[in-house]
Amino acid sequence: MAEPIKFTYKELAEAMVKSKNIHEGIWGIFVEFGIGATNISQSGKGEDIIPAAIVPAISIGLQRFEKSNNLAVDASEVNPDKQKAG
């Protein structure tokens, strides 16, 4: 199996800003989590059942931020509008 390719939050934000053709504003990553519950057996035999939480990542997206941080990029810097510049 190949090694995973990892991205920083800023790299993801930049790629998503470019993908959605956003040219203005500070945009950052957000993750929407869900929560569910089930009973699990630690031994697999079903004799020691305990409640457990399941926290799936439902969606990953962009949201506007007021200022730049480790989750966000300035769209005007990472994806300038070439029509306005030229």
N, C-alpha and C positions, 0 to 999 in steps of 0.2 A: 504494500500500500504506500502511496506517495505521501511525502510530508505535507502537512497542511500549509496553505498560504495564509498568512495572518495580515490583518490590516489594522492600523490605528483608527481611532474614532474620527480623527481629522481626515484621514485618507478615505474612509467611508463617506463622510459628509461631502468631501470634494467630489467624489465619483457620483454621488446621488444628485448634487447640485447640477453637475454637468449633464447628467442623464435627463433631468427635468428642465434643462435649459433655463435655469434661474441665473439672473445677472446682477441682482441687487439684494442687499440685506445680509444679515448674519444668520446663518442656518446651521443647526446642529442635529445630532442624532437623538432620537428618542426610541425607547423600546416599550411596547405595551405588553404587560404580563397578565396572564390569567391565573386563576387558582382553582385547584380541584382537590379532592380528597379521596382516599381509598384506605382499605385495611390491607396490610401486608404481613407476610410471615418472614421473620428474619432467618429461620432455619430452612424454609421451603417445605416444611412438613405440615404447615397449617395449624400447629399446636400453640404457637406463640404469636398470635395476631396482635398487631399494634396499628393505631391510626397513623397515616402518613399524608403529607401535603405533596401535591404535584404542582409545580409552577412553570407552565409552558410559556415560551416567548410567542405571543400571538402575532405581533407585527413589529417591523422595524421601519422607521420613517424619519422625516425631517420636520423640524419645527423652528420657528423664528426665535432667535435669542436677542437679548438687548445688547450684549457685548460678547466679544470673542472669548473662548475658553478652550479647554482640551477636547470638548465635544463638537465645537463649532468652527466654521470657516466663514470668511467674508466673500460672498459670491462675486462681488465686483473685482476681487483680486484673483480668485481661482478660476473664474469663468467670465472674463470681461465681454461685454457686448461689442462685437467687432463692427456691427453696423453703426453704432454711436461713435465709435473711435475713428472710423474711416470716413 
